[in-house]
């Protein structure tokens, strides 16, 4: 019997959660916000990365709650923690360079990993005002790697974002406005940058030299060609490794019986 679940035994949220969990390495310090990434990090902690140190955004350090908190401010975040503090300490740790991986979200992303969570259209007269930056630019700048989890639509994967909330790999340098590599812009403060985009269609990564996005794996049920149709820029599909690995029965059991039995963030697949 295969250890991997069949298509009718998992949902899209399960697939995204497991794909995100696989980005985590053991012994890393990982910064978590509320939602699916929080489930993913705790899943990694209970499988292949038992020694990771989890920082909840509201300020709990190295928390080990037995089940998923409803938010980063939930008192359960403090269970088993090394320290229960606040935003100041959490972001100070990131600023000092101790965070290996941060999970973030976004409304728009371009071919170089510039992410927008601020507005659609002109900043002073936007078509849509979004939720704002929150801790997005801070974690994206301070962490050694960042992974974005996003809904994939053509209107979201754009050639040029309306507003750069979180800089990617090719950004404008001021005051001149010329486009330069993130490494040049950040100088001595450079630690890394966006390492992956996990969307509802596939997993994307970035070229080490020019920072251009490429498709790594595509989710079951779609194809690289269909994904290209949902991007406004020319997507590099030459490095595709195949389909995204589906959840294992062990991962599904942990997600639904241990971490999120009340389906706060991840619903069970409809039978």
Secondary structure as a PSIPRED ss2 file (coil, helix, strand):
# PSIPRED VFORMAT (PSIPRED V4.0)

   1 X C   1.000  0.000  0.000
   2 X C   1.000  0.000  0.000
   3 X C   1.000  0.000  0.000
   4 X E   0.000  0.000  1.000
   5 X C   1.000  0.000  0.000
   6 X C   1.000  0.000  0.000
   7 X H   0.000  1.000  0.000
   8 X H   0.000  1.000  0.000
   9 X H   0.000  1.000  0.000
  10 X C   1.000  0.000  0.000
  11 X C   1.000  0.000  0.000
  12 X H   0.000  1.000  0.000
  13 X H   0.000  1.000  0.000
  14 X H   0.000  1.000  0.000
  15 X H   0.000  1.000  0.000
  16 X H   0.000  1.000  0.000
  17 X H   0.000  1.000  0.000
  18 X H   0.000  1.000  0.000
  19 X H   0.000  1.000  0.000
  20 X H   0.000  1.000  0.000
  21 X H   0.000  1.000  0.000
  22 X C   1.000  0.000  0.000
  23 X C   1.000  0.000  0.000
  24 X C   1.000  0.000  0.000
  25 X C   1.000  0.000  0.000
  26 X C   1.000  0.000  0.000
  27 X C   1.000  0.000  0.000
  28 X C   1.000  0.000  0.000
  29 X E   0.000  0.000  1.000
  30 X E   0.000  0.000  1.000
  31 X E   0.000  0.000  1.000
  32 X E   0.000  0.000  1.000
  33 X C   1.000  0.000  0.000
  34 X C   1.000  0.000  0.000
  35 X C   1.000  0.000  0.000
  36 X H   0.000  1.000  0.000
  37 X H   0.000  1.000  0.000
  38 X H   0.000  1.000  0.000
  39 X H   0.000  1.000  0.000
  40 X H   0.000  1.000  0.000
  41 X H   0.000  1.000  0.000
  42 X H   0.000  1.000  0.000
  43 X H   0.000  1.000  0.000
  44 X H   0.000  1.000  0.000
  45 X H   0.000  1.000  0.000
  46 X C   1.000  0.000  0.000
  47 X C   1.000  0.000  0.000
  48 X C   1.000  0.000  0.000
  49 X C   1.000  0.000  0.000
  50 X C   1.000  0.000  0.000
  51 X C   1.000  0.000  0.000
  52 X C   1.000  0.000  0.000
  53 X E   0.000  0.000  1.000
  54 X E   0.000  0.000  1.000
  55 X E   0.000  0.000  1.000
  56 X E   0.000  0.000  1.000
  57 X C   1.000  0.000  0.000
  58 X C   1.000  0.000  0.000
  59 X C   1.000  0.000  0.000
  60 X E   0.000  0.000  1.000
  61 X E   0.000  0.000  1.000
  62 X C   1.000  0.000  0.000
  63 X C   1.000  0.000  0.000
  64 X C   1.000  0.000  0.000
  65 X C   1.000  0.000  0.000
  66 X C   1.000  0.000  0.000
  67 X C   1.000  0.000  0.000
  68 X C   1.000  0.000  0.000
  69 X C   1.000  0.000  0.000
  70 X C   1.000  0.000  0.000
  71 X C   1.000  0.000  0.000
  72 X C   1.000  0.000  0.000
  73 X C   1.000  0.000  0.000
  74 X C   1.000  0.000  0.000
  75 X H   0.000  1.000  0.000
  76 X H   0.000  1.000  0.000
  77 X H   0.000  1.000  0.000
  78 X H   0.000  1.000  0.000
  79 X C   1.000  0.000  0.000
  80 X C   1.000  0.000  0.000
  81 X C   1.000  0.000  0.000
  82 X C   1.000  0.000  0.000
  83 X E   0.000  0.000  1.000
  84 X E   0.000  0.000  1.000
  85 X C   1.000  0.000  0.000
  86 X C   1.000  0.000  0.000
  87 X H   0.000  1.000  0.000
  88 X H   0.000  1.000  0.000
  89 X H   0.000  1.000  0.000
  90 X H   0.000  1.000  0.000
  91 X H   0.000  1.000  0.000
  92 X H   0.000  1.000  0.000
  93 X H   0.000  1.000  0.000
  94 X H   0.000  1.000  0.000
  95 X H   0.000  1.000  0.000
  96 X C   1.000  0.000  0.000
  97 X C   1.000  0.000  0.000
  98 X C   1.000  0.000  0.000
  99 X C   1.000  0.000  0.000
 100 X C   1.000  0.000  0.000
 101 X E   0.000  0.000  1.000
 102 X E   0.000  0.000  1.000
 103 X E   0.000  0.000  1.000
 104 X E   0.000  0.000  1.000
 105 X E   0.000  0.000  1.000
 106 X C   1.000  0.000  0.000
 107 X C   1.000  0.000  0.000
 108 X E   0.000  0.000  1.000
 109 X E   0.000  0.000  1.000
 110 X C   1.000  0.000  0.000
 111 X C   1.000  0.000  0.000
 112 X C   1.000  0.000  0.000
 113 X C   1.000  0.000  0.000
 114 X C   1.000  0.000  0.000
 115 X E   0.000  0.000  1.000
 116 X E   0.000  0.000  1.000
 117 X C   1.000  0.000  0.000
 118 X C   1.000  0.000  0.000
 119 X E   0.000  0.000  1.000
 120 X E   0.000  0.000  1.000
 121 X E   0.000  0.000  1.000
 122 X C   1.000  0.000  0.000
 123 X C   1.000  0.000  0.000
 124 X C   1.000  0.000  0.000
 125 X C   1.000  0.000  0.000
 126 X E   0.000  0.000  1.000
 127 X E   0.000  0.000  1.000
 128 X E   0.000  0.000  1.000
 129 X E   0.000  0.000  1.000
 130 X C   1.000  0.000  0.000
 131 X C   1.000  0.000  0.000
 132 X C   1.000  0.000  0.000
 133 X C   1.000  0.000  0.000
 134 X C   1.000  0.000  0.000
 135 X C   1.000  0.000  0.000
 136 X H   0.000  1.000  0.000
 137 X H   0.000  1.000  0.000
 138 X H   0.000  1.000  0.000
 139 X H   0.000  1.000  0.000
 140 X H   0.000  1.000  0.000
 141 X H   0.000  1.000  0.000
 142 X H   0.000  1.000  0.000
 143 X C   1.000  0.000  0.000
 144 X C   1.000  0.000  0.000
 145 X E   0.000  0.000  1.000
 146 X E   0.000  0.000  1.000
 147 X E   0.000  0.000  1.000
 148 X E   0.000  0.000  1.000
 149 X E   0.000  0.000  1.000
 150 X E   0.000  0.000  1.000
 151 X C   1.000  0.000  0.000
 152 X C   1.000  0.000  0.000
 153 X C   1.000  0.000  0.000
 154 X C   1.000  0.000  0.000
 155 X C   1.000  0.000  0.000
 156 X C   1.000  0.000  0.000
 157 X E   0.000  0.000  1.000
 158 X C   1.000  0.000  0.000
 159 X C   1.000  0.000  0.000
 160 X C   1.000  0.000  0.000
 161 X C   1.000  0.000  0.000
 162 X C   1.000  0.000  0.000
 163 X C   1.000  0.000  0.000
 164 X C   1.000  0.000  0.000
 165 X C   1.000  0.000  0.000
 166 X E   0.000  0.000  1.000
 167 X C   1.000  0.000  0.000
 168 X C   1.000  0.000  0.000
 169 X C   1.000  0.000  0.000
 170 X E   0.000  0.000  1.000
 171 X E   0.000  0.000  1.000
 172 X E   0.000  0.000  1.000
 173 X E   0.000  0.000  1.000
 174 X C   1.000  0.000  0.000
 175 X C   1.000  0.000  0.000
 176 X C   1.000  0.000  0.000
 177 X C   1.000  0.000  0.000
 178 X E   0.000  0.000  1.000
 179 X E   0.000  0.000  1.000
 180 X E   0.000  0.000  1.000
 181 X E   0.000  0.000  1.000
 182 X H   0.000  1.000  0.000
 183 X H   0.000  1.000  0.000
 184 X H   0.000  1.000  0.000
 185 X H   0.000  1.000  0.000
 186 X H   0.000  1.000  0.000
 187 X H   0.000  1.000  0.000
 188 X H   0.000  1.000  0.000
 189 X H   0.000  1.000  0.000
 190 X C   1.000  0.000  0.000
 191 X C   1.000  0.000  0.000
 192 X C   1.000  0.000  0.000
 193 X E   0.000  0.000  1.000
 194 X E   0.000  0.000  1.000
 195 X E   0.000  0.000  1.000
 196 X E   0.000  0.000  1.000
 197 X E   0.000  0.000  1.000
 198 X E   0.000  0.000  1.000
 199 X E   0.000  0.000  1.000
 200 X C   1.000  0.000  0.000
 201 X C   1.000  0.000  0.000
 202 X E   0.000  0.000  1.000
 203 X E   0.000  0.000  1.000
 204 X E   0.000  0.000  1.000
 205 X E   0.000  0.000  1.000
 206 X E   0.000  0.000  1.000
 207 X C   1.000  0.000  0.000
 208 X C   1.000  0.000  0.000
 209 X C   1.000  0.000  0.000
 210 X C   1.000  0.000  0.000
 211 X C   1.000  0.000  0.000
 212 X C   1.000  0.000  0.000
 213 X E   0.000  0.000  1.000
 214 X E   0.000  0.000  1.000
 215 X E   0.000  0.000  1.000
 216 X E   0.000  0.000  1.000
 217 X E   0.000  0.000  1.000
 218 X E   0.000  0.000  1.000
 219 X C   1.000  0.000  0.000
 220 X C   1.000  0.000  0.000
 221 X C   1.000  0.000  0.000
 222 X C   1.000  0.000  0.000
 223 X C   1.000  0.000  0.000
 224 X H   0.000  1.000  0.000
 225 X H   0.000  1.000  0.000
 226 X H   0.000  1.000  0.000
 227 X H   0.000  1.000  0.000
 228 X H   0.000  1.000  0.000
 229 X H   0.000  1.000  0.000
 230 X C   1.000  0.000  0.000
 231 X C   1.000  0.000  0.000
 232 X C   1.000  0.000  0.000
 233 X C   1.000  0.000  0.000
 234 X C   1.000  0.000  0.000
 235 X C   1.000  0.000  0.000
 236 X E   0.000  0.000  1.000
 237 X C   1.000  0.000  0.000
 238 X C   1.000  0.000  0.000
 239 X C   1.000  0.000  0.000
 240 X C   1.000  0.000  0.000
 241 X C   1.000  0.000  0.000
 242 X E   0.000  0.000  1.000
 243 X E   0.000  0.000  1.000
 244 X C   1.000  0.000  0.000
 245 X C   1.000  0.000  0.000
 246 X C   1.000  0.000  0.000
 247 X C   1.000  0.000  0.000
 248 X E   0.000  0.000  1.000
 249 X H   0.000  1.000  0.000
 250 X H   0.000  1.000  0.000
 251 X H   0.000  1.000  0.000
 252 X H   0.000  1.000  0.000
 253 X H   0.000  1.000  0.000
 254 X H   0.000  1.000  0.000
 255 X H   0.000  1.000  0.000
 256 X H   0.000  1.000  0.000
 257 X H   0.000  1.000  0.000
 258 X H   0.000  1.000  0.000
 259 X H   0.000  1.000  0.000
 260 X C   1.000  0.000  0.000
 261 X C   1.000  0.000  0.000
 262 X C   1.000  0.000  0.000
 263 X C   1.000  0.000  0.000
 264 X C   1.000  0.000  0.000
 265 X C   1.000  0.000  0.000
 266 X C   1.000  0.000  0.000
 267 X C   1.000  0.000  0.000
 268 X C   1.000  0.000  0.000
 269 X C   1.000  0.000  0.000
 270 X C   1.000  0.000  0.000
 271 X C   1.000  0.000  0.000
